[in-house]
């Protein structure tokens, strides 16, 4: 079978240097070992760290490469490490505590994987498919051992079922994304085949924390892809309820049993942990085995079963990432860990916005992180070297989807986002100041013009699926007689709360609050997309066009209108933007800019029409308003231009 992973052999030309070949080998080995061998994954990670260091050193462009290595959560990471070191120094067992901090080094996996994929985009697909194939192989091995009666639960090569459960819940979510959103039908069906043994191996692990973590990750995926994924999961749930063995059903039922022994162990440990935290509130008791400390704070409860008491006072952690963190590192350790996780989450979100082609993969990496964090409520996932190594590999996989050539500096991204937010505040204030006197009847005239300009290019019927970007209070689509209509605007929650606007809306329209840079719709969904004087208000215009291209059907049309400027007018406008005299428009476009952006997004221009700069200049000059006359005298007149686009 011609699996995508076999493209590994084609990723390195014969002219590649020995360092590049070793670098690729280390990355692919890490992707393979991380699913079934902690020794292999750490050895390959060490080799990968050396290769990245040599690559940066050999290039002699340290400053340039430092921006590619940085992932944007260095400050919270540094604070967390410092807090861990302080708690180690203050611990009663500093040497044991220091040795247990070695798991922090696994975060190098995120940095080295992300750097490798950013600088070698051709390695992304092989790394992903090697990871999926390795996960499938590990799942099959676990199922074989279980089927032969060698184990009572599935746990592949791991030493405990909890480790396997937490790991499988994460890699299944990555496989699920590949099963639905990879480029070709062959790849999607390959991933669907691999998904089946992975799912069986997860449920036969009988790890309830992994069940809950997986469910949380799926719910996060459904947030964006519910139309495609919800029916499949409903069918899986129904089928699973019939074919699940009694052991799995009993495991699900035990989640609600307050007398379940493993639940009693956790509740008892957590009560003891709160007492230890109260005595060590800032830096905790240190990163050592907590069993001896537990025995200092409590004695076995004669009212509990002997097996429960045994686990409470012999297990060296508290079956929860968060209770164990707070006990070992104090509240400062807990809070710095929370800051680190929030920072990683946000950076994955920015990677998703910057990676158009692989956005769904980054989204799945976020879902895997959700699974890790939720499973950590019931298991010590952060202290498990195998689980946390996989977490950082997946984070690196997501962060590595940004091309090095297009990766923006953090300063530029922050400024762009701040500029857009200021524009949104201005936009809201503009509507608030005019909502009483404003008549939204102009939407009818705009809809009539749309129908006239699209004549011969698309037939609008009741079955036409329409999307309007930046619909405002109601939108042009309000006056289109279609049954399938969606509208999206960042200020939708504000518009929906204004009673006057509600009277202009069509109840058939489904309004969404959100940005067009990440449209919450499946590929090839809409027959007609309306973008009327919106692009210059967006945070990332090129990304918006790419998203429009993604959700437009093959024979669909885009009705696009925008005010454009000639070279001098654009220069004046840029000055106004630079000094933020015009708060509402972060971007200015010439006709050349728009045509280039359309072509880059994959659109074809089917029709164009404009009033012309001369007529627009005369209109401004005779407008009688100081703003229009000022634009005419400065020769900064804008020309409203129409484009009809197709794929």
N, C-alpha and C positions, 0 to 999 in steps of 0.2 A: 504494500500500500504506500502511495506517495505522500507520506505524512509531512506536514509543514516543517517539523523539526529536522527532517533530513536536509533542509536547506543550509544547515550548519556547514556542510562541506563546501558550499559555494560562497560563504561569506568572506573568505580570505583569499585574495588573489595570490598568484605564485610570487609576486614581487613583495609581499608583505614581509616586514622585518621579523626577526625571531621574537622580539619583544611583543609585537602585536599578536603573533600566534600564541605565545604563552599566555598573554592577557586574555585572549578569547577562550583558550582552554580553561583558565582559572574561573572565568565567569560562567561558562557552561557547566563546569564541574560543580560549582557552587549551586547552580540552579538544579542540578540532578541530586546532589547529596543532601540538600536541605530537607528533603522529604523522608529520608530513611536512615541517615547516618550522621550523628552529631560529630564524630571524629572526622569523617570525610568532609563535612560542611565547614568545619573550623580550619582544617588544613587548607582546603581550597580558598577559604576566605583570607587566610594569611597570605597565600600566594597572590590573591587578587589585590590585597593591600600593597604588596611589594611591587606588583606590576603598575598599579596606578601611580605610586610614588616615583618609580623609574620613568614612567611616561611623562609626568609633570617635570621632573628634573631634566630629562633628555630634551624636552621642547624648549627650555630656557625662557618660557613665557609664563612665569609663575603667577603674575598678577591676573593674566587672562584666565588661566586654568583655575585659580582660586575661586573665581566667580562661578565656575562650572561645578566645583566640588561642594561649595556651600549650598546647603539646603534650606536655609532661612530659619532654622530653629536652634541656632548655635547658643544664643543667650540662655534660654530655658534649660538646654542641655548642660551648659556650664554650671548653672546654679544648682541643678539636680546633682551633678557629680560632686560639687563642693559640699553640699549638705550631706551626701553619702559619706564623704571622707571625714567630715567633722563627727558624724555619728559613729564612725569606725574608731576614731581617735578616743572618743569619750566612752566607748564600749568597755565592758568588763573583759571581753575576749577580742582585743583589737586585731590580733594576727588572723584568727579565724574569720573575723568580720571582713578584713581586707581581702582575704582569699576569695570570699564569696562575692566580692564586687567584680570578679572577672567577667561576669555575664554582661557588664556594661560595655565591654569591648565589642559585643556583637552588633552594636549600632554602627560599627564600621561597615557592616554589610549594606546598610542603606546608602551610605556615602559612596562606596566603591561601585555598587551596582548602578546607582543613578549616574555617576560620572561616566562609567563605561558605556551605558546606553545613550547618554547625551552626545558623547563624542563619536560613537559608532552606531548610527541609527540602524544599520543593516543587521546588527546583532539582536535587535528587539524581538523580532518574531521567533528566531531560534531559541532565545532564552526563555520566552514564554512557553513554547511548546515542549521544550525539554523539561521544564518545571511541571507541566500538566502530565506528560508521559511518565515522569518519575513518580508523581503523586498517584497516578493510576496503577503503576507497577507495585507501589507500596500497598495500595488498597487491595489489589488482587492477591498479594502475598499474605496479607492478613486474613482475607476471606478463605484462602486455601488452608491455612493453619486451623482456622475455625471449623471449616468443613471436615477436616481430618480428625477433629476432636482434640487437637493439641492445646487449644486454649478455650476457655469458657466465654471469652469476649474477644472481639477483633481489636488487635493493637499492633499489627504489622511488626516492625523491627524495634519499636519503642519498648521501654521497660515498664511503662504503666499505661493503662487505658485512658487515664485523664490526659496524658501527653498526646496520645494519638487522637483523642476526640477533639481537643482544642486545635491541633494542627489540621485535621481533616475538615473541620468546619470552615477554616480559612481558605484552604486551597480549592474546596468545592465551589466557593463563590467566584474564584478566578476562572475555573472551568466553566461555570455557568455563564459568565460574561462572554467567554470565547464561543460557547454554544449558540449564542444569540447575536453577537455583534462583530464577529470577525469578517474579513473581507469577502471570502468565497463560500459558496454553498458546501463545498467539500470540507473546508475547515470547520464550519459550523456543525456538520453532521459527525465529523470525527470527534469533536468535543462532546457532543451529545452522547455518543457511544461511551466515551471515557467517564462521563458524569455518572452513569448508572452504577458501576462497581464502587465508585467513590462514595455515592450516597448510601449504598448498602453497608459499606464498611463503617461509615459514620454511625448509622443507627444501631448496628450490631456491636458497637463499642459500649453501649449502654451508659454513656456519660451524659448525665442530665444537664450539666453546665454547658457542654458542647451543643446539646439540642437547643437550649435557650439562646446561645450565642449565634448558632446558625440561623435560627428563626429571626433574630434581630437583624442579621445581615441581609436576609431575604426581604424583610420589611423595608429596609433601606433601599434595596434595589427596586422594589415595587414603587417607591416614591417617584422614580423617574420613568420606569418601564412597566407600569402596572398592566397596560393593555396587552403587552406581549407575554408577560410572565405570569400574571394572575391565573388565567385559565389553566396553564400547565401545572401550577402548584395546587390548584383546586383538585385537578384530576389525580395528581400524585398523592394528595392527602386522602382522597377517597379510596384510591387503590391501596394505599398503605394501611388504612384502617382494616382492610379485609385480609391482606396477606401478611401483616406483621406477626411474627411469632409471639407467643405468650410472654416471653421474657421482655421483649420491647414494650408490649402493652403494659406490663406490670411496672416497668421502669417509668413510663410516662405517668401512670397512676400514682406512683410513690411521690411525685413532686408535690402532691396536695396532702400527703400523709404527715401530720405533725409528729407522729411517733416513729417515723422512719429513722433507723439508726444513724445513717450518714448525715441526715439533717440534724439530729440531736448532737452529733459530734460538732458540727459547724456552729450551732447556736451556743453550745457550751464554750467552745473556744472563743467565740466572739465576745461573750460576757467577760471572760478572763482577759481578753485583749484590751477591753475598755479600761480595766483597772490598771494594766501595765502602762497604757497610754497616759492615763491620769498622773502616774508617777514619773513618766518620761515624756513630757508634753512637747518639747521643742525638737530634740534630735533623736529621740527614741532610745531603744536598748542596744542597737547595733545590728549588723547584718550576719548574725550567727544563728545556729540552730536554736529554736525557741522552746524546745521541749523541756530543757532543764529550768528555764525561766518560768514556764507554765507551772511546773511542780512547786516552785517557790511561792506562787501566788494562790494556789488552790490544791485541794486534796480530792481524790476520787469520790464521787457522789454515790453513796450506797443505793440510791433510788434509780440509778441509771444501769443499764445492762453492762456486764463486764467488758464486752467488745467495745462499747462506746467509751468507757473509761480508758481502755487500753489505747485507743486511737487519740483521744484527747491529750494524754500525757506522754505519748511516745512519738507522735508526728511533730516534726520540727518547724511546721508553718501552720497558718490558720485557715487553710482552704479558702482564701480570698486574697486577691491581689491588694485590695484596698486596706483591709484590716492588718495584713502582714506588713504592708508598707508603713502604715501609721505606727505600728508597734516597733518596727526595726528602725525607721528613719524619723519618727516623730511627726507632728503635724507639719513641720517645715518640709520634711521629706515627702509627705503626702501631697502638700500643695504644690511643691516644685514638680512632682511627677504629673499632677493634673495640668500644670502650665505647659509642660513638655508635650503631653498628649494633645492639648488644644492647639499648640503651635504646629505639630505634625499634621493634624487634621486640616488646619487652615492652609498649610503649604500644599497639601494634596488638592485642596479646593482650587488654589491658584494654578496648579499644574493642570487640572482639568480644564480650566478656562483657557490655558495657553496651548493645549494639545487638542486640535480639532479632530485629527484622524483617529487618535487612540483615546478620546475622551471617555468612552464607555469602559475601557480597561482601567483607567485611573479611578473611575467611579466604583468599579468592582474592588479595587485596592482599598478604597474607603470603606466599602461594605465589609471586607475582611478585617479591617481595623475595628469596626463596630462589633463584629463577632468576638474578637480578642478581648475588647474592653468589657463586653457584657458577660462573657464566660468568666472573666476575672472576678465577677461578683461572687462566684461560688468555688473558684479554684485559683491556686497560686500560679497563674499563667506567666506573670512577669518574672517569677523566679525559676521557671523551667527553661533551661538553656535551649532545648530543641524548639520549644514554642516561640520564644522571643527571637531566636535566630531567624525563624521563618517570618515573623512579623517584620523584622527590619529588611529582609529580602523583598517582601511584598511592598513595603514603603519605597525602597529603592527602585523597584519595578515601576511603580506609579510615577515617582519623581523623575525617572529616566526617560519619560515620553516627550520631554521638551527638547527640541533640537538646539544644539549649541549655537548655531548661527542665528537663531531667532530668539534665544533666551534674553529677556530684557533685564536690565539692572533693577535691583530692588527699589532704588530711588525713583526711577522712571515709573515703575508700576504703581508705587504708592502715590506719586504725584498725579498720575492719570486717574486713579481711583478717587482721590480727593477732589480732583477737578470735576469728575462726573457727579459726585455726591453734592457738590455745591450747585451744579446745574439742576439737580433734582429738587433741591430746596427752593431754588429760584422758580422752577416750573410750578411747584405746589403753591408758592406765594402768588404767582401770576394768576392762577385759577381762583385762589381764595379772594383776590381783589376784584374779580370780574364775574363771579358766579351768579350774583343776583341780577345783573343787567344783561348777561350774555344769553343770546338765543342760539341754541345748537341746531337750528334748522338748516344751517349751511351744510350739514352732513348729507342732506338730501341732494343738494346741488352737486356735491362732490361725487355721490354715487351715480348720478345721472351722467356726469362727465366720464366716470370710469367705464360705464357700460358703452358709451359712445366710442371711447378710445380703444376698447377691446373688441369691437365688432370685427369679425373675421378672424380673430386670433384665439378666442375661446367662447364657447357657448355656456352661459351661466344658467343652470337649472336648479331645481330644488335639491338635487342630489350632489351639487358641487360642494366640495369641502373647501372652506375659506378660512384663512388665518389672517388677522391684521396685527401687525407689529406696531406698538406704540399707539394703541387705540384711543387713548385719552378718555374723556367722560363717557363716550358712547361708541364712536367709531363709524367709519364709512359703511362697514358691513352691516350695520343696523338696518340699512335701507336696501339690502340685497335679499331677495326672496329665496333663501336657501335654508335647509334644515340643519346642515352640519357647519356650524360657525364657531370659531374660537378667536379670542383676542387676548393679547398679553401686554401688560404695561407695568413698569416698576411702581407706579403710584396707584395701582388698582384699588388697594385697600382704602385709600383716601377718596377716590372717585365713588366707590361703592357706598361710602358712608354719607354722601351728599344727597338728600331727598330730591332735589331739583333734577339732578342728573338721571335718577332712576326713571323719571318719566320719559326720557328720550331713548331708553334702552329697549332692545328686543330680547324677550325672554328666551328665545332660541339660542342666543349667544352664550357661550361658556367663557367667562372672563377669568384670566389667570393673573396673579401678581408675580412678576418676575422679570428677569432681563432676557433680551433676545440673544445674548451671548451663549445661553444654555437653555434652549427651547425644550420644554418637557413633553416632547412628542417623538413618536417613532419615525424612522426613515420613510420617505415616500408616502407622506400622509395627506398632503393638501394639493388640490387642483389649482387654487389661486391664492397667492400671498399678496397682501397689500402693505406697502411701506410708504406712507405719505408724509414727507417732510419730517423724518424721524432719525435718519442715519447720523446727522450732525449732533444729535442729542445723546448718542450712545457712548458707552465706556470704551468699547473696542469695535469700531465699525467693520473691520475686515472679518472679525470673528462672527459678527451678526450676519454678514453676507454668506459666510460658509455654512452657518446653521440654517439659513433660509434655503440654500441649495440642498442641504441634507434632507429637509422635511418636504421639499417640493417633489411632486410626482414627475415621472419622466416626461410626460407631455403637458405638464403644468405650466402656468404663467405667473410672472411677478409683475404687479402694477407698482411702479416705483416713481415717486416724484421727489425732487429735491431742488433747493435753490443753489445755484452755482455762481461762481465769480470768475472774472478774467484775472490775469496775473496781477495787475495792480490792485484790483479789488480784494483779491485774496491776501495780498501783503498788508493792506489796511486792516482787514479782518483779523489776521494773525496778530497784529499789534494789539488790537482790542482784546483778543483772547489772552495774550501774554500778560497784559496789565489787568486782566479780568474786569474790563469795563463792560463787556457783554457776558453776563453770568450764565446765560441759558444755552449757549452753543459751544461745547468744547472743541468742535472740529469745523473746518472750512474746506469746501471742495471746489475744484474746478471741474469742467467737463472731462478733461484728460484724467484727473484723479479718479473720477467715478468709473470711466471706461476701463482703466487699468485694474481697479478693484473688482469690477465685474468679471473680467477675464481671469484674474487670479483665483476667484471663487468658483470658476467653472461655468459661468453664465454666458449665453449668447444674447446679443442685443437684437431683438426682432423689430423694434420700432422706437423712434425717438422724435421728440417734438419740443420746441421751446419758443418763447415769445421773442427772444432776441434781446441783446444788451441795449441796443439803441432805443427800441420801443420802451424797454423797462426804465432806461435813464430818463426819457421824456416824461414817463408816468411819474417818476419820483420828483422830477423838477416841478411838475404842475400839481403835485399832491396837496399843496397847501399846509402840510405838516412839517414841523421843524426837522423831524427825523428824516423824512423823505428828501427834503431839500438838502440837508447836510450830506446824505449819501450821494446825491447828484453832484454837489459841489466838490466832494472828495473823489468823485468818479469810482465809488465803491458800490455801484448798483449791482443788485443780484438779479439773476435770470431764473425763473422757475422752469425747470426742465423735466420732461416726462420720458421715462424709459419703460418699455415692455420687454421683459426678459424671459428666456426659456433655458432649459438645460441643454 
